[in-house]
Amino acid sequence: MSDRIRQVWRSMPVRLALLLVLLFSVVSLLSLAASYAVTKNSFETAIRADLQQDMAGFRAAPNFRAVALLVEAESRQTDPDRVIISYITQGGQVYGNGAIARDDEGYHIVSLAEERSKYEGDYLSLTTRLYGGQLTVARSLAQIEALRTVFLNILLISLLPTVLVALSGGLYLARRSKRHVEVIGGTLDDLTNGDLSARVSLGPRWADDLLRIGAKVNQMARAQEAQTQMLRQVSSDIAHDLKTPIQRVAVHLDDLARTVPAASDEGALLGKAQEEVTGIASVFQSLLQIASVESGSPKAHFKPVDLNLLCQTMTEVYDPAAAANGQTLICEVPAEQVQVMGDKNLLGQVLANLIENAMRHTPKGSQITVSLAKDARRAVLEVADNGPGIPKGEHENVLRRLYRLDASRHTPGNGLGLSLVEGVVKLHGGTMTLIDNAPGLKVSISI
C-alpha cells in the first residue's frame, strides 16, 4: 500500500498539481499580505487623524480647568474600550476614564473606575503637554485586530479549499495516467517475456502524449514480430530443405558401412561421420518441431491429459538409464488426479527433455525429482536436481535456440531442448521458470 501511495505522489500529474498549488498559494499569500498591509495602514492613518482631531478639540479650551471639565464630560460619554481620555494636571490630579502606568512589562492603561483595574487590548495613543499638565488620548486597535481575523478567515476559506480541490484533481489525473502507464508497462513486460502479439489497447480518453507512446510501442511490437516470424520461417525453411538431403547422406553412409569392416580405421571414421549426421538430423528435426509448436497447430488435437500417469510413466522409462549412471530418479505425485487439456505426446516430450537434461548435466550420485502438485486451478510440474545448476545470469540465455553453456559444450545435445520445452509450455497457456535449487536447478512449469 505504501509503495502505491509513493508511486502516486511521485507521478507527474500530482507533481504538476503540487507545483501549481504552491505557486497559487504563494501568489495568494503575497496578495493577501499586501492587501492586509494596505488596509491596516489605512486604518492606522484614519485612527491617527481622529487622534489629531481629538487633540485639536481639547487645545481649544482656554485653561487647564476647562480642559479638565471637557475631559470629564467626554470620558463619561465615551466607551473606554474604544477611546481612553486622560488628563493629569500640574498638581497631579487625574481626570478622565484612564491613566497610563508603566511597569517591568511596559506601558499599560489603568482604569480609574472601581469595577475594573486595567483595559485589555492594544491602543494607539497621542500625548501632549497642555497648560502644565499631560493630556493623553488613546484609541483602540480592535478594528485592526478584527481585520487580521477577517483576513485569516479569507485565507482559510479561499486558499484551503482551492488546495484541496487542486490536489484531488491531481490525484485523479495521476490515477488515470497511472492506469494508462500500467497498460503500456504490461504490454512491454509481455513483449519482453516473448509474447510478440501483445499490443497496447489505446482508448479515447488517453492523453495525447500517452497515445503517441502507445502507438510507438505497437509499431515497435509489429516490426519485432514481423522480423521474428521471418527469422523463424527462414530457419524452418532451411531445416525443411536440408532434412531430406541429410537423410540421403545417412542412407548412403549406412550402405557404405555394410561394405567397410567396423574394426578398421575406415570403419571407425565412418562411425564418427554417422554420429555427426545423426546429430545434424536431430537438430533439424528439433527446429521443425519447435516451428510446428510455435505455429499453434497441435492445439486442434488437445485432449484431457492425466499428468499423474504421465509423470509415473516417464519416470519408469528413464529409471533404468538413471540407475546405470549412478543417479536416483524419484517421482512424487499427489493422490488426487491432476488433469489438463493438452497434447499428451508434447507434454511427454517436455518431461523427457527435462529428465534427459538433468541426467546429462549432473554427476554420479545425484538425485533427480519429478514432482506434481495442484495450485488453485493450475497444475505445477517440477523437475529438480542437486547438480551444479545454471548460473542465475544464464537463465534467460539457455532458453535461446542453439545456446549452450561453456561447461556443456563437450556433452551431447544441440541447445534446443529447453527452447522446445518453453514452446510447448506456451502452447498450453502455461509458464516456465528456472529456479536455483541450492544446489542444482529446478524447472517449474505451471499450466
N, C-alpha and C positions, 0 to 999 in steps of 0.2 A: 504493500500500500504506500509506504514511504517512497519507494522508487517511482511509482506512478505519479505521486504528487511532485516529486523532484523533476520528473520529465515535463510535467505540465508547466511548472514555474520556469523551466529553462526554455520553453518554446518561444519562438519568435513573436507570435501574436501577443502573448502575455507580456513579453519584454517591451513591445511597442506600446501596449496599453499602459504599462507602468511608466514608461518614459513620457507619454502624453499626460498621464495623471500628474506626474511630478512637475512637468512644465506648466500645466494648468494651475496646480497648487501654488507654485512659486509666483506666477503672474497674479493669481487671485490674492495671495497674501500680500504681495507688494502693493496691489491696488487698494486693498482694504486698509493696509498700514498708512498709505498716503492719504486716503480719504479720512481716516481717523485723525491723522496729524493735522490736516487742514481744518477739519471740523472742530477739533479740540482747540486749535489756535484761534478760531473764530469765536468760540465760546469764551475763552480767556480774554480775548480782546474786548468782547461785549461786557464781561464782568469788570474789567479794569475801567472801562468807560463809565459804567454805573458807579463804581467807587469814586471816580473823579467827580462825577455829578453830585454824589452824596457829600463829598468834601466841600464842594463849592457852595452847597446849601448851608452847611454849618459855618463856613467862613463869613457868610453874610451877617451872622449875629454880631451885635455891637460890642459885647463884652463877654467875660467868662461866665457870668451868671446867666445871660441869655443862652449861651452855648449849653450850659448845664441843664436849663429848663427844656431847651429844644431836644437834647439827648434823652432826657427822661420821657418826654412826650413821645418821641419816635420809638424808643425801646419798648414802651407799653403797647404800641400798636404793631410791632414787628415780631414775626416768629423768629426766635433765636436760632432755630435750626436752619434758617435761611440767611438772616443778617444779624450780626453782632455789632452793637454800638457801645463804645466805652470812652468815657472822658474822665481823666484824672487831673484834678485841679492842682494848682501850685502848692496848695496846702495839704495835698494827699487825699482829698475826698474823692470817692469814686462814684460816678453816675453811669447809668446805662444798664444793659442786661448781661454784661460780662466784663471780664478783665483778663489781660494777658499775664500769665505767670510762666516762670522758667524753672526747670529742674535739670537733673542729670540727663534725662532723655530728650530735652529740647524745650520748645515753647508749647504751651497749652492755653486754651481759652477756658477760664474758670467761670462758672455760673455764679451770679450774685443772688439767685433765687435759692430758697431754703430746700426745695424739693429735689434739687439736682446739684451735683458737685462740679461737673465739667461737661463740656459738649464733645460729642464724638464726631469723627469725620474730619475732612480736610477743608480748610478755608483759605481764601485769598484775601489778604488784608492790606490796608493802606494806613499809615500812621504819619501824623504831622503835629508840630508844636503850634498851639493856638492859645493866645492870652496867657502864657506862662504855664499852661497845662498841656497834657498829651491826649490827643484825640485819635482814636482807632476805629476804623470801620472795616469789618470783615464780612465777606460774602461766601456762602457755602459753595463748594465744588461738587455738590451732589449731582448736578446735571452732567458734569463731565464723567463722574463715576458711572452714572446711568448710561451715558454714551458708550463707555467701554463695554458694558454688559450687552448693549444693543449690537455692537459690532461683533462681539464674541458669538452671540446668537445667530447673526447673519452668517458668520464663518461656518458655524456648525450646520445651519440649515441649508446653505448653498454648497459648501465645499464637500462636506462628508457624503451626502447622497450622490454627488457627482463622482466622487472617488469610487464609491461602491458600485454605481452603475457602470463606470468605465472598466473596473476590474471584472465585474460579472460578464460584460461584453467580451473582454479579452479572454477570460476563461472559456466562454462559449466558443469563440473563434479558435482558441487553442485546441479544444477537444475535437472540434470538427476537422481542423487541419491535421491533428494527430491521427484521427481515423484514416484520413486520406494518405498520410505518410506511411501508416502501418500497412495499408493496402499495397503501396509501392514496395515497401520493405519486404512484405510477404512474397510478392512476386519475384523480387531479386533473390530471396532465400530459395524459392523453388527452382529458379534458374541455376543457382549455384549448386543445388543438390542434384542437378541433372534433368529436371523437368523442363525441357526446352519448349514445351507447348504452353507454359504459363504466360499469362498476359495480364496487364493492369486493366481492371474494369473501370473505365472512366465514366463519370456521372455529370449531369448538367449543373450541379451545384459546386463543382470543383472550381477552385481559383485558377486564374489563367496560368500562373507560373507552375502550379502543380499539374495542370493539364499538359503543358508543354513537356514537363519532366516525364509524366506518364507516357505520353506519345513517343518520346525518345527511347524510353525503356522498351516499349513494344516494338519499335523499329529495330532496336538492337537485338531483341529476342528473335524476331523473324529472320534477321540476317544470320544470327548464330545458328538457328535451327536449320536454315537452308544449307549453310556450309557444312554442318554436322551430317545432315542427311546425304549431302553429296559425297562426303568422305566415306560414310558407311556404305553408300551404294558402290563407290569405286572399289572399296575393299571386298565387298560381296561379289562384285563382278569379276575381280581378279581371282578370288578364291574359286568361283564357279568355273571360270575359263581354264584355270590351271589344274583343277581337280582331275579331269579326265586324262590329260597328258601324264600327270604324275602316276595315276593308276596304271596307265600303259607301261610306264617305266618300271613300276613294281612288278607287273606281269612278266616283262622281259627279263628282269633280274631273277625272278623265280624260275623262269625257263633256263636261264644260264646256270643257276645254282644246281640244277639237276645234272649238268654235264661237268661241273667242276667239283673235285673232291673237297669236302668241308675241312679236312685236316691240312690242306695245302695253304701256302701263303696267299694264293689267289682266292681260295675259299674264304679265308679269314677277312681279306679285303672286301670280298663280295658281301659277306655278312654285315660288315660295317656299313656298306652302301645301302643294304636293305633296311637297316635300322634308321639311317638318316632319311630315306624315302618314306618310311612309315611315320616318322616324326613330322615330316613336312605334310603328309596327307592328314595327320591328326590336327595340325594347325589349321589347314583349310577347312576341315570338317567342323572344327570348333567355331571358326569365323562364320561359316554358313549357318550353323545352329544359332549363334548369337543374333545374326541378322533375322532369322525366322522368328526368334523370340521377341526382338525389338519391334518387329512389324505387327505384333499382336495377333497373328493368325491362329496360334494354338488356343486362343480364348473360345473359339467356336466349339471346342471339344471339352470344355470344362465339365467335370462331374464331381460329386462328393468324394473326397479322399479321406480315408481313415489314417490319420497321422500316427496313431499308436502302432498300428500294424506295420506301417511303412518304416518307422524307426526300428522296430524289432527285426524286421526282415533285413534291412540294410546292415544292421549290426551283426546279425548272424552270417551274412555273406562275407563281411570283412574280418570277422573274428579270427579265422584261421591265419590269414595273412598277418594280422597284428601279432598273434602268438608267435608266428615264425620270426618276426622282427624283434621279439622280446618285449613287446608292448602290450598294455592291457586296454581292452575296449569295453566300455560299460554303457549300458542302456538304461535310462531312467524315464519311465512314462507313468502318468497318473492312472488311477483306477478307472476314472470316468473317460468316456470316449471323447477324443478331440478330433473334430472333423472340419474340413474346409472345402470350398469349391475350387477346383483347380485341375491341372493335368498331372496324373499320377507319375508318368514317366519323367516329366521335367522335375517334379519335386524329388523323385528318386535320384535324378542326376545331381540335384543340389546336394543331397546328403552324401552321395558318392564322392563328389568333388571335395567337399569339406573334410570327409574322413580320410580320403587319399592325401590331401594336403597335410593334415595333421600327422599321418603316418610317415609321410615323406620328409617332413621338416622337424621331427622330434627324435631324440636319441633313444637308444635301447633302455628299457626300464621306465619309459614314460607312460602316463595314463591318459587315455582319450575318453571323454564322456559325451554321450549323445543324450540330451535331456529334452523333455517336452512338458509344457505347462500351459495352463489356460488363464489368461489375464483379462477379466471382464469378458468382452465379446471377441477377443483376439487370441490366436494360438501363438505361443512363443516357443520357437525351436532353437536350441543352442548346441553347438559343438565346441567343446573346450578341451585344451591340453595343458600340460605343465612343462612344455619345452621352452626353447629360447624366446619364442614370441616374435612380434614385429614391433619395431620402434614406433612410438606414437606419431612421430612426424612422417612416417611412411604409410600410415593407414589409408590415406586418400590415394596415394600413388599406386598401391598394389591392386587397386580396382581398375586401373587403366589397362587397356589391352596390350599384351606382349611385354608388360613391365615386370621385371624380376629384380629382387634384391641381390646385392653383390654376393651374399652368402649362399644364395640359391642357384647361382649360375652353373654350378657343376653338378646339380641334381636334375633328375628327369623332370620334364614339364615344359610348357610353352608360354606361361604367363597369361593364359586365357581362362583359367579355372574360376577365379573369383569374379571376373567380368561376366562369365556365363551365369554364375550364381546370382549376381546382382541383377542381371537382366531378367531372370526367371522370377525373382522376388518382386521386382517392379511390375512384371506382367500379372502377378497375382495380387497387386494392390498392397504389397507389404513393404517393409523397410528392413534394411540390413545394417547392423552396427558392429564394428570391430572394437573389442574391449580388452584392455590389459588384464590378464588373468592372474598376474603377480604370483608365480611366474607363468609364462605361457600366453596363449591367445584364446579368446573366447569370441566366437562369431554368433551373434544373437539375431534371429530372424523373427519378425512379428508380422503375422498375416491375419 
